[in-house]
Amino acid sequence: LTDVYSSSPALGRYFRSAQVAYFSNESSTVFYQLEFSVPPSTEGFMENTMNPDFIRNVLRQNIYDEE
């Protein structure tokens, strides 16, 4: 995840770290905590760039590009 987000044109300059917050062998579930450095309030920044769907789609696009 660190490579994906740090090299992202949209999020790379804001990305700081990724850590495993929870891991379960039973259900093959992993929850990650992503840390971003957010600039001072900018119109629409949190609603658009830091939108959870947008952040997931950056990862999703990287997976598609790998295939």
C-alpha positions in Angstrom: 0.0 0.0 0.0 2.8 2.4 0.7 4.1 2.1 -2.8 0.6 2.5 -4.3 -0.3 5.7 -2.4 3.1 7.3 -2.3 3.4 7.0 -6.1 -0.2 8.1 -6.8 -0.3 11.4 -8.8 -3.5 12.4 -6.9 -2.5 11.4 -3.4 1.3 10.9 -3.3 2.1 14.3 -1.9 -0.4 13.9 0.9 0.4 10.2 1.8 2.4 9.6 5.0 2.0 5.9 6.1 0.0 2.7 6.0 -0.2 0.4 9.0 -2.1 -2.9 9.6 -4.8 -2.0 12.2 -6.4 -5.5 12.3 -5.7 -8.9 10.8 -7.8 -12.1 10.9 -6.5 -15.4 9.6 -10.0 -16.9 9.9 -11.7 -14.6 7.5 -8.7 -13.3 5.6 -9.6 -9.8 6.6 -7.1 -6.9 7.0 -7.9 -3.4 8.0 -5.4 -0.8 7.3 -4.9 2.7 8.8 -3.8 5.2 6.2 -2.3 8.5 7.3 -2.4 11.6 5.1 -1.0 15.0 5.7 -3.9 17.3 4.8 -3.2 20.9 3.7 -5.1 23.9 5.3 -8.7 24.0 4.4 -9.2 24.1 0.7 -12.6 24.3 -1.0 -13.7 20.7 -1.7 -10.5 19.0 -0.8 -11.8 16.8 2.0 -15.1 16.1 0.1 -13.3 15.2 -3.2 -9.6 14.2 -2.8 -9.9 12.7 0.7 -13.3 11.0 -0.1 -13.1 7.3 1.0 -14.4 6.2 -2.4 -11.7 8.1 -4.2 -9.0 6.7 -1.9 -10.3 3.1 -2.5 -10.4 3.7 -6.3 -6.8 4.7 -6.3 -6.0 1.2 -4.9 -8.5 -0.4 -7.2 -7.0 1.2 -10.3 -3.5 0.1 -9.2 -4.8 -3.5 -9.0 -6.4 -3.3 -12.5 -3.2 -1.9 -13.9 -1.2 -4.8 -12.5 -3.4 -7.3 -14.3 
